[in-house]
């Protein structure tokens, strides 16, 4: 009777793919039973584990054998979809997987069953339809900069849609717009815009190898955000494939979904293939200035002053503070603050402006260099380097973020320097808001960090050494400085920037049934009150939660 009952239970669980849970429960049960009963249980455990292995093996083989025929049946013969599918048996699979992994912490994560590098819409449609049919998850990768590697790793069987061949950029000078495909990097976008016009640009990030797809869907702040807002604020249209495999544009997706993908994380809603963006005016000459100051040179008072004025500067000026380690004149380790600014104009224009707005900094012409807008991203190299997707050195890294609404007092800064100097110090970057960012309401897009925000903080630690101990030391520094900052940053909730994704804020469970309330632990940090609207939209467009990951929007109905 016992064997018969377990056979029946086994069949049920096989259908639900939950045998692993049963095995664990029996191990616990065996630990609390007598020897004879436990012997029977151990025999059952053996057969259950064997059945589980066979089930997983058969399911995997079924996916392998069924996936490609399904793709072919769902696409036009002329599209040659078989030429863009790479299984784990393919000799090219390892190099394709690793090509866009920027964070080496995840280089050895479990890989997907397949990588698809689509060349047209139908390839993406077929991949979504067949993955859904065969029970495979989907991750979408554009530049591979996801801080937690969620665009190329998953706990359950999945496929990657790698948009590396979706990178066309077309620029229209008739209406100052551009269509850019999601697989392009922002460096490629900048280069193509500048190739057509020396007086047009686009507000986005400073790292040229970041993929457009992830950057735009997380908001996309950068050095022209105080003048023109986020990348997402300048999106006019988009083309995407939804959970049903349907191609949508702004009109057919509706304004709710169009709202959601501009700052709410596009991977929760579908595969965004391309974006129509509004280009913005830039002068033929811009100015980059750098003023480094160590603690011994008055960095504390300057950083304190900066907090009270940087968000009020002329919109043509953005002045970041980059905090790093340095050596003082005695060769001792100290903290250095670099006041790094972009001005949309000439040196002759910025010096008098800063003499009025921030005279204590002592900005001089020798601290500044004039160049074209596009040259600011090439860092002294020929601008053609922006077309090189891999010119930034990869490494192991961890990032976290905060928002500051009130200036940190000097005493708080002095305590921060002490924590900063402990252990394997990384970098802190303070990006000022204000300007256009304060003029846009919190609910105009899912990105809510607008009026009242003085600046964003990024905590970033990057290292080259392999191994658990190296990782532990660097993560310890990041966590320590983040913990210290708790009293000085936003509260209820403590907010974070989606593009600096941080899995430590909370995660969805692996079976895809995380509730809205459970996900609110991390969701409201990124989106504040917009999180509920995002979940309601998700519930309408993807009610079965096909597009999901560890921090995707849960469906609310």
N, C-alpha and C positions, 0 to 999 in steps of 0.2 A: 504494500500500500504506500509506504514511504517513497519507494523508488518511482512508483507510478505518479505520485503527486509531484515529485521533483521533475519528472519528464514533462508533465503538463506545464509546470512553471517555467521550465527551460524553453519550451516552444513559445510561450507567451513573451518571455523576455528577449528571445531571439528576434521576434518581430519588432520589438521596441528598441532593440540594440542597447540593452542595459545589463548585459551579463556581467560586466565588470563590477557593477554595484552589488550584484548577488554574491559574487565571489568574496568581496570584502565583508559582507554581512555574515557569510558562513565562517570566515576566519574568526570573526569576533565571537560568533556563537560557539564554535569549537573550543575556544579558550575557556568557556564557562561550563562545559559538559563533562560527564564522566568518560573514562578511557574507551569503553566499548562503543558508546554512542559517538564518540569523537572519531573512532576508526571508520565507522560508516560514513560520517561526514567527510572525512579525508578522501575516501573513495569517490564520493560525489563531487568533491572539489576538483579532483583530478579530471573527471569527465566534463565538468563544467568549464574548466580552464581550457581543456582540449577543444571543446565545442566553440568556445569563444575565439580561440586562435583560428580555427577552421572558418568560423563565420566571418571574421575580419579579413582573412585571406581571400575567401570567396567573394566578399563584397568588393575588395580591392581589385581582384581580377575582373569582376563584372564591370567595374568602372573603366578599367583599362580597355576592355574589349568593346564596350558599348559607347564610350565617349566619342571617339573619332567618327564612327558611322553616324552617330547622332548629329555631330557638327556638319558633316557632309550633307546629310538629309535636310538640315535646316538652313543651308546656304546655297547660293547659286553656283553651279558647276564652274563657271568662269572665274569665280572668286579665289579658287585654289586654297581653300582654308587649310588643307592638309599640310601646306608649306609653312604655316605659322604656328603649328602645334608641336610642343616639345614635351615628351614624356620623360620619366626618370631614367629610361633606358637610352635616351638620346645622348650622343657624345657631346652635343652642344649645351645640354641641360645645365651642367655646373657653371659654365661661364655666363650663361644668360641669367641664371639666378643671382650670381654674385655681381653682375655688371653694375647694378644700381643700388646695392646695399651700401649705404653711407656709414651706418653705425655698426662697427665690427663686433659689438657685443652680441649681435644676433646672427653672425655669419654662419654658425653651425646649428641654427634652429631647424626643426623638422621642415622639410621642403614640401611644396605642393605636389599633387599628383601630375599636374600638367601646368606648363606656362604657355600662354597664348599671346603672341605679339601681333595683334590685329592690324590690318592695313586698310580696312573700310568698315562702315557701320554694320554690315551684315555679319562680319566676323564676331563682333561684340554681341549682336543680337543672338546669334547661334550659341555662343558660349554661355550666355545667361540662361537661355531656354534649356540647354542640355545639362548644365550644372544643376539647375533646379529640378529637372526630371530625375537625375541620377543621385540626388542627395549630396551634392558637393557644394561647399561654400565657395564664395568668390571674394578675392582681395584685388584691389585695383592699385597699380603702381604707376606713378608718372616720373618723379625724380628720385624716389627712394630715400627721402630725407626724414620720413616719419620718425620722430624722436624715440618712439617705443617699438619701431619695426612692424607696426600693425598692417602695413601695406604688403608685407611679404612673408608673414609667419602666422600660423594659426594652430590651435590645439586639435581641431578636427580636420578630416580630409577636405582639401580645398584646391582650387586652381587660382593662378595669378593671371589677371589680364594686365599685361605690361604694355603701356602705351608709348613705348620708345619709338615706334614708327608713326605715331600720331603727333607730329611736331611741326606741321606747316603753319607759317605765319604770313598772313596777307594784310597789307596796309592800304587803306583808302585815303588819299589826300583830298578827295572831294568832300568828305564829311568828317575827316579826322577820326576815323574808327579803324579797328583792326579785328580780324577773326584770328584767334590763336588756338591751336589744338592743345589738349591737356597734357600731352607728352612732351611738349616743348619746355625748355628751362626758361627762367626769367632772363637769363643771360642771352639766350637765343632771341627772345622777344625784344629785349633792349637793342640788340645788334640790328635786327631787321627794321625796327622803327627808325633808328639812327641812319640806316642805309638809305632810307627814303627821305628823311627830313632831319635837319640839324636843330629844328625849333619845336619838335614834338617829343614827348616822353610818356611815361606811364608810372603811376605811384605803386610801387611794390617793394619787395625786400632788397637787401644788400648782397646776399649770397647768390651769385649768378648761376649756380648749378641746381638750385631748388626748382622742382617741377611746378609748372603753372597750375596743374590740376589740384594738388593739395593746398598750395599757397592761397589761391583764390577762395576755395571753399572754407578755409579757416579764417578768412577776413583779409589778411595780407597787409600788415602795416610796414612802413618803410620810411625813408628819409624825405619823402614829399607828402606824408600823411597830414601834416599840419596845414599844408596848402590845399591839398585836393582830397583828403580822406583816404580810406583804405582802397586796396585793389577791388574788393567786393562792392564798394560804393560806386565804382565806375564801370560795372558790368551792365551791358544793355540787353543781352540775349545769351542763350546757351542752347546747345544740342546735347541731349542725353538719352541713354537707354534705361528704361525702368525695369522693375522686377518681372514684368510680363514680356520683356524683350521688345517693347515698343519704342520707336524713336520719337522723341518729343522735342519741340522747341518752346520758346517762352509762351507763345499763344496756346499751343496744345497742352502744355503742362499746367497752365494756370498760374495766377499770381502767387498763390500760397506756396506751391512747390518752388517756384522761381525765387521767392523770398528765402526759403529754407536753405537752398544750395549756396547762397551768397553769405557764408559765414557760419553755417550750421553744420558743416562737415558733409560734403557731398557723398562720401562713401556709405552713408546711412540710407541714401535715397536712390542710388543708381550709379551708372557709369557716365560721368560727364565727359563728353568727347571734345567739345570746343566751346569757346567763349567769344562773344562779340563785346569789345571793350571800347570805352571812350578815351581817346588819346588827349593829353593835356599839353598846354604850351610850356616850353622851357626856353630860356634865353640861349643864344649861341655860346655864351661863356658863363660858367658857374665857378664857384670858389670853394675849395676844400681847405679847412684850417684844423690844425692839431696843436693843442697846448697841453703838454704833460706837466703835472705837478705832483710831487711826492708829499708825504705827510710833513716832512721837514720844510717843505716849501709852501706850506699853508693849504694843503688839499682839503682839510676838514672844513675850514671856514668857507672856502670856495664852493665845495659841494653843498654846504648848507644854504648858501646864497642861491646857487643854481636852482635848487628845489622851489624857491619862491618866485622865480622870474622866467625860467625856460619855457613854461607853458604860455607865457604872455608875450614872448618875442614876436616881432613881425613874422607873418606867415611864411615869408620867403626864407626864414632862417630855421633850421633845426640843429640843435646842439645836443648831442648825446654825451653821456659820461661813461667811459670804458674803464673799469677798475681792474688792475692787474698787479702782479708782483713785480718788484724792481729792486735795484740796489741803490742805496743812498751814497753820498759822497765818501762815506767811510767804508763802503763795500758791504754794508750790512743790509739784510733783507728788510724791505719796507713795502708799503702800499703806494701805488702810483695811480692817480686819476688822470685820464686823458680826456680833455674837453675837445671832442671831435665834431666839427660842424660842416654842414653843407649850406651854402648860400646861393640862391638863384640870382646871381649877379656877379659883379666884379670885386676885386680886392679893394679898389678905391671906394666902393659903395659900402662894403661891410664894416670897415674899420670905424668910421664915424658912428655907425649904428650901434656897434658893440661898446664904443666909448661912452655912449649914453645909457645903454641897457645893462651892461655888465662891466663897468670900468675896472673893477678890482681884478678881473682876469688879466688885464694888460695885453690884450690881443694886438699883435704887430704884423706888419706886412710880411716879415720873415717867416711867420708861422703859417702862411697861406700859399696856395698854388691855384692858378687859374687853369681851367681845362674845359672840354665839352662835357655835357651831362653824361654821355655814354662812357666817357673815359673814367669817370669816378668809380665804375664797377670793375675796371680792368686792372686796377692797382698797379699802375706803372707799366704794364705790358701792352702790346698792341691790342686794339679792341677786338681783333679777330679771335682772341683767346676766349671771348664770351661764347663762341660757337663750339668750344671744347667742353663736353659734358662732364669730363672726368679730371679737369685740371686742379680741382680742390683735393688736397690730400685727405684720404679717409682715415678714420681712427675709431677708438672706443670713446663713447661720450654719454653724458647724462645731462638733461636740462630740466629746470623747474622755472616757475614764473610767479610774479606777484603784481598787484597794482597798488599805487600809493596815492592817497587822497589828502594827506596832511604832511607837511614837511617833517622829516625826522630831525629831532633836536641834535645839537652838536654832541651832547653826551651819548645819545644813541649811536651816532656815527663813530664815536671813539670806541665804544664797545664792539661795534661791527668790525672795525679794523682789527681788533684783537682776535676775533673769531676767524676773520678772513686769513690771517697769517698762520693759523694753526693747520697742521697737516698738509695734504696735497692740494694747495690752493688752485682754484680754477679762475674764472673770469665772471665779473658782474657787468651787465650792460643796462644802463638806464636810458630809456627812450622817452622823450617828452611828448605829451599830448597837447591839448589845447588847440587853438586855431579852428580849422574846419572840423576836427574831431569833436569839438564841443558843440558845434552847431547842428549836428545830426542827432536825432532822438535815439534813445536806447532801443526802441522797437522797430526802427526803420529797416534794419537787417537783424539777423540773429546775434550779431556781435554787439554786446551791450555796454562796452567800456567807453563811455563817451564823456558827457559833461561831468565835471567834478574830479576827473582823474588827472593828477599831476604828471605821472609818468608810469611806465611799465618797467618792471625789473625782469631781466633774464639771468638766472644762475646757470652757468655752463661750465662743465668740467670735461676736458678731453685729454686722453692719454694714449700712449703708443704701446705700453707694456701689455703682454698677454697675461692671463691668469686671474684666478679668483682673488688673490691677495691684492693685486694692483687695483682691481675693480672695487674691492671693499674700501680701500683707502680713499679713493676718489669719491665714491658715493657717500662716505662718511663726512667728507668736507661739505659736499652739497647739502646733505641733510642737516648738518650742524648750523650752517649759515642760514638755511631756510627756517630752521627752528628759532634761531635768535631773532629773526626779523618779524616774528609773529605779532608783537605788540604794535609794530609801526606800519602795518599794511592793512589793506581792506579787510572788513570783517562781516560776518553774517550774510552771505558766506565769504570766506577768504577766496578772492577771485583769481582766475588763471586764464592764460591765453591759449586757445585751442591749438594753435600752430606750434606751441612749445609743449606738446602733449606729455602728460605725466600720469603714468598708470598707478602711481602711489596714491593718487587722489581717490581711487576706487575703480572697480571694474565690473563688467557684466559677467554673469556665469556662462559656462561653456555650452549649455544646452539651449540657449537662446530665449529663455522665458523670464528674464530679469524684469521685475515690475518697474513701473514709473517711479514709485516711491523709493525703491532700492537704488535706482540709477540717479535719482536726484542728488544723492550724496556727492557725486562728481559733476553731474550735469548742470546744476545751478551755479557751480563755480565758474564754468565756462560761459554760460548763457544767461544767468540770473533768471528773471521771470519769463524770458523767451523760451526756456526749456519746455514748458508745458505746450506752447503752440507748436514747437518742433515735434513733440511726441504725438500730438493730435494729427499733424500732417503726415507723419510716419504711419500712423494707424490707418489713414485713408489710402495712401499710395503703396504701402508695403505691409499690409496687415499681418502677414505670416512671418515677417521679420527675416526675409531672405538675405538682404544686405545687412550683415551684422559683424561686429568685432567686439573687442573688449571694452571699447568706449563708444559704441554706436548708440544712436537714439532709439529707445524702446518704443514700440507702437502703443499708443493710448487710444482706447475706443470708448 
